[in-house]
Amino acid sequence: MTDLNPTNRPPNRWLGFDIAGEAERWRSVNDGVMGGVSAGRFAIREGRGVFSGTLSLDQGGGFASVRREVSAGTLAGSEGAVIHLRGDGRRYQCRVGSPLLPAGASYAAGFETTVGRWSSVRLRWSGFRGVRRGRHLPDAPDLQPDGIERFGFLIAERQAGLFCLEIEAVDWF
């Protein structure tokens, strides 16, 4: 991670949160699908995407996520994403979906945040690994950026409590 410097960003802005209708493109998928009671949601506040809620370990739970669809080919030719964010000291994952994986699986890359500090997280697609229900898929093919159809964030660090991740923008490189 590096400090966020708004005047020194890569020129390839992919996702901003000042676009009309962007909030409606995001949906939550929480551990309630497996009986858990965690609550994660997505909103746009002051031109930033905000993934927040409460992580609960009750009833076998322990994850919350938000995601949006991506038109196939949107990230073709890119090597990765730069996420400009402010965290809460918790560990998150960036998750992307691709037709190369079976239903319910994603490619994931984790990152740490620092409480109240704006930073930029640079994630190479080559560092993403296939996962399903928290388990690594050792035979998953390498992620191909031209096939990315879903983009989102997940928290599943086995620590109950409030969480909040603010995303200013996502660039690609």
Backbone torsions as a table, in degrees:
resi	resn	phi	psi	omega
1	MET	NA	146.8	175.3
2	THR	-130.6	160.5	177.6
3	ASP	-62.9	143.8	177.5
4	LEU	-76.1	126.3	176.2
5	ASN	-126.5	98.2	-173.7
6	PRO	-57.3	-21.7	-179.3
7	THR	-90.7	-1.5	-176.2
8	ASN	-128.4	44.3	-179.3
9	ARG	-90.3	153.1	171.0
10	PRO	-58.5	150.8	-175.0
11	PRO	-78.0	-1.5	-172.1
12	ASN	-100.0	71.7	178.9
13	ARG	-69.7	122.3	177.9
14	TRP	-102.9	-45.0	-172.3
15	LEU	-136.2	118.6	174.7
16	GLY	-120.1	167.3	-175.6
17	PHE	-115.3	19.4	176.8
18	ASP	-106.2	17.4	-178.6
19	ILE	-96.6	131.6	179.6
20	ALA	-56.6	134.3	176.8
21	GLY	84.2	-1.3	-177.4
22	GLU	-63.6	-39.5	-178.2
23	ALA	-59.5	-35.4	-178.9
24	GLU	-72.2	-14.9	179.5
25	ARG	-78.9	-15.1	-176.7
26	TRP	-97.2	142.7	175.0
27	ARG	-136.0	151.1	-179.9
28	SER	-92.2	141.7	170.3
29	VAL	-134.3	108.3	-175.6
30	ASN	-115.0	175.8	-175.5
31	ASP	-66.9	-2.8	174.0
32	GLY	-58.3	-24.3	177.1
33	VAL	-65.2	-14.5	179.6
34	MET	-123.6	16.1	178.1
35	GLY	97.0	-4.9	-180.0
36	GLY	-75.5	176.8	-176.9
37	VAL	-128.2	18.7	175.9
38	SER	-66.6	152.6	-178.7
39	ALA	-132.8	110.2	175.4
40	GLY	-120.0	146.6	-179.4
41	ARG	-146.5	167.0	179.6
42	PHE	-127.7	137.1	176.9
43	ALA	-146.1	164.6	173.2
44	ILE	-114.4	125.1	179.3
45	ARG	-132.0	126.6	177.4
46	GLU	51.9	41.3	176.6
47	GLY	75.5	15.3	179.1
48	ARG	-124.4	145.7	172.3
49	GLY	-79.8	137.2	-178.8
50	VAL	-128.2	116.9	174.3
51	PHE	-102.7	113.7	-174.9
52	SER	-146.0	167.6	177.1
53	GLY	155.9	-153.7	-179.2
54	THR	-129.4	125.9	176.3
55	LEU	-92.7	128.0	-180.0
56	SER	-123.4	141.2	176.1
57	LEU	-98.1	0.1	-179.4
58	ASP	-67.3	149.9	175.1
59	GLN	56.4	34.9	177.7
60	GLY	76.7	14.7	-177.8
61	GLY	-84.0	-170.3	177.0
62	GLY	148.2	14.3	174.6
63	PHE	-146.4	153.6	173.3
64	ALA	-141.8	144.5	-179.7
65	SER	-150.8	159.7	171.7
66	VAL	-134.6	148.7	-179.2
67	ARG	-153.5	161.8	175.5
68	ARG	-139.1	154.4	176.8
69	GLU	-75.7	152.4	177.6
70	VAL	-131.0	133.6	176.6
71	SER	-65.3	129.7	179.4
72	ALA	-54.5	136.7	179.9
73	GLY	92.6	-11.9	-178.0
74	THR	-56.8	-39.8	-176.1
75	LEU	-103.6	16.0	178.0
76	ALA	-57.5	137.3	177.9
77	GLY	83.6	-6.9	179.4
78	SER	-85.9	159.6	178.8
79	GLU	-104.7	-14.5	-179.0
80	GLY	170.6	-171.3	-177.9
81	ALA	-123.3	148.8	171.5
82	VAL	-117.5	117.0	-176.8
83	ILE	-105.7	119.6	179.9
84	HIS	-93.6	115.5	-168.4
85	LEU	-146.9	165.0	170.5
86	ARG	-128.8	126.7	-174.3
87	GLY	-110.0	-171.0	-176.8
88	ASP	-125.8	15.6	-179.5
89	GLY	87.8	1.5	-179.3
90	ARG	-97.5	167.0	179.3
91	ARG	-98.2	132.8	179.7
92	TYR	-123.3	170.0	172.1
93	GLN	-125.4	143.3	166.4
94	CYS	-94.1	132.2	-178.5
95	ARG	-124.1	136.9	174.7
96	VAL	-129.5	146.0	179.6
97	GLY	-106.1	149.8	-177.9
98	SER	-151.5	147.1	177.0
99	PRO	-69.0	-5.3	177.7
100	LEU	-71.6	-17.3	-177.2
101	LEU	-108.5	156.7	177.2
102	PRO	-68.4	163.6	178.3
103	ALA	-53.7	139.2	178.9
104	GLY	85.1	-4.3	179.8
105	ALA	-104.2	157.5	179.0
106	SER	-144.7	169.2	167.5
107	TYR	-98.7	138.3	-175.2
108	ALA	-134.7	146.7	171.6
109	ALA	-140.0	128.1	-178.6
110	GLY	-89.2	157.2	175.1
111	PHE	-153.1	150.6	179.0
112	GLU	-94.9	154.1	173.9
113	THR	-124.7	161.2	177.0
114	THR	-115.8	135.9	-176.3
115	VAL	-54.2	121.4	172.7
116	GLY	68.3	6.5	-174.8
117	ARG	-106.9	128.9	173.4
118	TRP	-74.0	135.4	177.5
119	SER	-151.7	170.6	176.7
120	SER	-120.3	126.9	179.7
121	VAL	-105.6	123.0	-179.5
122	ARG	-105.2	116.5	-177.6
123	LEU	-120.5	119.6	176.4
124	ARG	-82.6	138.6	178.0
125	TRP	-57.0	-32.2	-179.2
126	SER	-65.5	-16.2	178.7
127	GLY	-92.1	-4.5	178.4
128	PHE	-80.0	141.6	-179.1
129	ARG	-123.0	144.9	177.5
130	GLY	-67.7	133.0	178.5
131	VAL	-141.0	153.0	174.0
132	ARG	-147.6	122.2	-178.9
133	ARG	52.3	42.2	176.5
134	GLY	81.1	0.0	-179.1
135	ARG	-109.5	138.1	178.0
136	HIS	-66.0	138.8	175.8
137	LEU	-103.6	95.0	-173.0
138	PRO	-63.6	-23.5	-179.0
139	ASP	-98.3	9.8	-179.3
140	ALA	-65.4	136.9	176.2
141	PRO	-67.6	160.4	176.7
142	ASP	-61.5	144.3	178.1
143	LEU	-65.6	133.4	175.6
144	GLN	-110.9	115.9	-173.8
145	PRO	-60.6	-27.9	179.3
146	ASP	-69.3	-14.3	179.7
147	GLY	-101.4	3.5	-179.6
148	ILE	-66.1	122.9	-178.2
149	GLU	-118.4	-6.1	-177.6
150	ARG	-149.7	143.3	-178.8
151	PHE	-139.5	136.2	179.4
152	GLY	-170.9	-169.5	-177.9
153	PHE	-132.7	149.3	-179.9
154	LEU	-140.8	144.7	170.6
155	ILE	-123.3	130.4	-178.1
156	ALA	-157.3	49.1	-172.2
157	GLU	-92.5	12.2	177.6
158	ARG	61.4	33.7	177.0
159	GLN	-132.7	108.7	-178.3
160	ALA	-66.5	152.2	175.2
161	GLY	135.3	-179.3	179.8
162	LEU	-69.8	150.2	173.8
163	PHE	-142.8	155.4	178.0
164	CYS	-157.9	120.8	176.8
165	LEU	-122.1	118.7	177.7
166	GLU	-99.5	133.0	-179.4
167	ILE	-119.1	117.2	178.4
168	GLU	-78.1	-42.4	-177.6
169	ALA	-169.3	164.7	173.2
170	VAL	-127.9	123.0	175.7
171	ASP	-106.8	163.6	172.6
172	TRP	-122.4	156.5	178.0
173	PHE	-135.2	NA	NA
